[in-house]
Amino acid sequence: MTWVITRLCRDCVDQSCVEVCPVDCIYVYDGDDRETFPNQLYIDPEECINCGVCEPECPWEAIFEDEQVPPTFSDDTGLNAKILDDKDSFSVPEVEDQPKPSPQQIEKNKAKWGYPA
């Protein structure tokens, strides 16, 4: 079992989850293929130890256990695993403080991706 970062992170990229990950398995894409790897964070499923400390830290509510990923985001499980195909293009980001989203911003982001708030 592993954790998955869904598209709710896309273009939000809060790094609170990176800061708490004990095994540094949360990555950012450094390459140019943004069509394949959009601007979000990714969890390496082979490195994740299923500790779950990342999930409550995500202010965008974008992280789910792989077996609990909502059907709306089912493609995101494969997208996280796809980093294994191009691992040299990923790195653990330097954590930068970001302003936390308001409840309204979180709700708007969920609606944008068709996920009930």
Secondary structure, 3 states (H helix, E strand, C coil): CCEEECHHHCCCCCCHHHHHCCCCCEEEECCCCCCCCCCCEEECCCCCCCCCCCHHHCCCCCEEEHHHCCHHHHHHHHHHHHHHHHHHHEECCCCCCCCCCCHHHHHHHHHHCCCCC
